[in-house]
Amino acid sequence: MAGKVGILGSGVVGQSLARGFLKSGYEVMIGTRDKGKLSDWLKKAGKKASAGSFREAASFGQTLVLCCKGEAASAVINYAGRQNFSGKLVIDVTNPLHFEEAGSPPTLSVAFPGSLGATVQHLLPKSKVVKAFNTVTAKYMCRPKLKEGEPDLFIAGNDLEAKKTVMGIAKKWGWKVHDIGRIEESYLLEALTILWIRYGYMNNSWTHAFKMLKK
Ligand SMILES: NC(=O)c1ccc[n+]([C@@H]2O[C@H](COP(=O)([O-])OP(=O)(O)OC[C@H]3O[C@@H](n4cnc5c(N)ncnc54)[C@H](OP(=O)(O)O)[C@@H]3O)[C@@H](O)[C@H]2O)c1
């Protein structure tokens, strides 16, 4: 029995990670303000999948995944109820993206020395927040297989056991994982996403991914 995961976000990321956890044997509840939008997804997701409010999903999960729109992170934590995060591993996949002009790439709404990862940990002092999966497109999150090879995953967080758990999950899905330090280093991972997005806008290509090469 792998346990229960509450996924706080119903977009492509929430759905992709939910599929990954379900395949790995977890029970999953996706949290949203509007369960109706998940009815098609639920039909295909199987018996171990469900949908609920942000609060229901946060209360359901032994492990929580925060994967809402970055600018709504604080609101989603409030909808979910802070007490429901207490003592739990929280995998933070969000990016603080700010879209100013249609057609232009976003900028970061919080940046060095701050980050959304550190903000989430600050909002949830009793949780073990691990920033992970935010530098990769939803398509590859649980299946990092590109024609060109296998990309790498970068994570950050303060709790070593929590990072070990995330590494274990990611490795099972096929990732090579690099721990880049404490949650305060999330600004690096969030900036890396901006590099990924900038490359996408300039080349009209959205299937790239990062790899660390070393001797
Ligand atoms: N798309 C990717 O490939 C990718 C890759 C890496 C990281 N990320 C990051 O992962 C997160 C999720 O991305 P996404 O593309 O799946 O979807 P998204 O559109 O960024 O987020 C969708 C989720 O945000 C919630 N939300 C939006 N506005 C809200 C508000 N005002 N109040 C409360 N909740 C609100 C939605 O709630 P409802 O369910 O109620 O609609 C939904 O659950 C983002 O932070 C993104 O930067 C995305």
Ligand as a Chemical Component Dictionary entry (heavy atoms), coordinates in Angstrom:
data_LIG
# 
_chem_comp.id                   LIG 
_chem_comp.type                 NON-POLYMER 
_chem_comp.pdbx_formal_charge   0 
_chem_comp.three_letter_code    LIG 
# 
loop_
_chem_comp_atom.comp_id 
_chem_comp_atom.atom_id 
_chem_comp_atom.alt_atom_id 
_chem_comp_atom.type_symbol 
_chem_comp_atom.charge 
_chem_comp_atom.model_Cartn_x 
_chem_comp_atom.model_Cartn_y 
_chem_comp_atom.model_Cartn_z 
_chem_comp_atom.pdbx_ordinal 
LIG N1  N1  N 0  2.218   23.404 -17.207 1  
LIG C1  C1  C 0  3.391   22.856 -17.005 2  
LIG O1  O1  O 0  3.897   22.069 -17.837 3  
LIG C2  C2  C 0  4.152   23.160 -15.744 4  
LIG C3  C3  C 0  5.413   22.600 -15.539 5  
LIG C4  C4  C 0  6.083   22.812 -14.335 6  
LIG C5  C5  C 0  5.494   23.596 -13.347 7  
LIG N2  N2  N 1  4.277   24.163 -13.581 8  
LIG C6  C6  C 0  3.655   24.940 -12.507 9  
LIG O2  O2  O 0  2.662   24.092 -11.931 10 
LIG C7  C7  C 0  1.524   24.845 -11.522 11 
LIG C8  C8  C 0  0.261   24.304 -12.213 12 
LIG O3  O3  O 0  0.338   24.514 -13.578 13 
LIG P1  P1  P 0  -0.815  24.046 -14.595 14 
LIG O4  O4  O 0  -0.312  24.378 -15.942 15 
LIG O5  O5  O -1 -1.231  22.648 -14.299 16 
LIG O6  O6  O 0  -2.091  24.909 -14.239 17 
LIG P2  P2  P 0  -2.412  26.415 -13.791 18 
LIG O7  O7  O 0  -3.398  26.941 -14.739 19 
LIG O8  O8  O 0  -1.161  27.195 -13.567 20 
LIG O9  O9  O 0  -3.108  26.138 -12.370 21 
LIG C9  C9  C 0  -4.341  25.499 -12.308 22 
LIG C10 C10 C 0  -4.759  25.391 -10.878 23 
LIG O10 O10 O 0  -4.667  26.664 -10.202 24 
LIG C11 C11 C 0  -5.892  26.925 -9.540  25 
LIG N3  N3  N 0  -6.170  28.367 -9.526  26 
LIG C12 C12 C 0  -5.995  29.263 -10.520 27 
LIG N4  N4  N 0  -6.385  30.495 -10.125 28 
LIG C13 C13 C 0  -6.835  30.357 -8.854  29 
LIG C14 C14 C 0  -7.376  31.250 -7.896  30 
LIG N5  N5  N 0  -7.518  32.551 -8.156  31 
LIG N6  N6  N 0  -7.709  30.768 -6.683  32 
LIG C15 C15 C 0  -7.565  29.443 -6.394  33 
LIG N7  N7  N 0  -7.064  28.548 -7.277  34 
LIG C16 C16 C 0  -6.699  28.989 -8.479  35 
LIG C17 C17 C 0  -6.936  26.212 -10.366 36 
LIG O11 O11 O 0  -8.038  25.979 -9.525  37 
LIG P3  P3  P 0  -9.362  25.219 -10.051 38 
LIG O12 O12 O 0  -8.997  23.780 -10.038 39 
LIG O13 O13 O 0  -10.358 25.571 -9.056  40 
LIG O14 O14 O 0  -9.627  25.747 -11.420 41 
LIG C18 C18 C 0  -6.208  24.953 -10.771 42 
LIG O15 O15 O 0  -6.328  23.958 -9.775  43 
LIG C19 C19 C 0  1.845   26.306 -11.863 44 
LIG O16 O16 O 0  2.360   26.945 -10.724 45 
LIG C20 C20 C 0  2.906   26.183 -12.960 46 
LIG O17 O17 O 0  3.765   27.309 -13.017 47 
LIG C21 C21 C 0  3.591   23.972 -14.745 48 
# 
loop_
_chem_comp_bond.comp_id 
_chem_comp_bond.atom_id_1 
_chem_comp_bond.atom_id_2 
_chem_comp_bond.value_order 
_chem_comp_bond.pdbx_ordinal 
LIG N1  C1  SING 1  
LIG C1  O1  DOUB 2  
LIG C1  C2  SING 3  
LIG C2  C3  SING 4  
LIG C2  C21 DOUB 5  
LIG C3  C4  DOUB 6  
LIG C4  C5  SING 7  
LIG C5  N2  DOUB 8  
LIG N2  C6  SING 9  
LIG N2  C21 SING 10 
LIG C6  O2  SING 11 
LIG C6  C20 SING 12 
LIG O2  C7  SING 13 
LIG C7  C8  SING 14 
LIG C7  C19 SING 15 
LIG C8  O3  SING 16 
LIG O3  P1  SING 17 
LIG P1  O4  DOUB 18 
LIG P1  O5  SING 19 
LIG P1  O6  SING 20 
LIG O6  P2  SING 21 
LIG P2  O7  DOUB 22 
LIG P2  O8  SING 23 
LIG P2  O9  SING 24 
LIG O9  C9  SING 25 
LIG C9  C10 SING 26 
LIG C10 O10 SING 27 
LIG C10 C18 SING 28 
LIG O10 C11 SING 29 
LIG C11 N3  SING 30 
LIG C11 C17 SING 31 
LIG N3  C12 SING 32 
LIG N3  C16 SING 33 
LIG C12 N4  DOUB 34 
LIG N4  C13 SING 35 
LIG C13 C14 SING 36 
LIG C13 C16 DOUB 37 
LIG C14 N5  SING 38 
LIG C14 N6  DOUB 39 
LIG N6  C15 SING 40 
LIG C15 N7  DOUB 41 
LIG N7  C16 SING 42 
LIG C17 O11 SING 43 
LIG C17 C18 SING 44 
LIG O11 P3  SING 45 
LIG P3  O12 DOUB 46 
LIG P3  O13 SING 47 
LIG P3  O14 SING 48 
LIG C18 O15 SING 49 
LIG C19 O16 SING 50 
LIG C19 C20 SING 51 
LIG C20 O17 SING 52 
# 
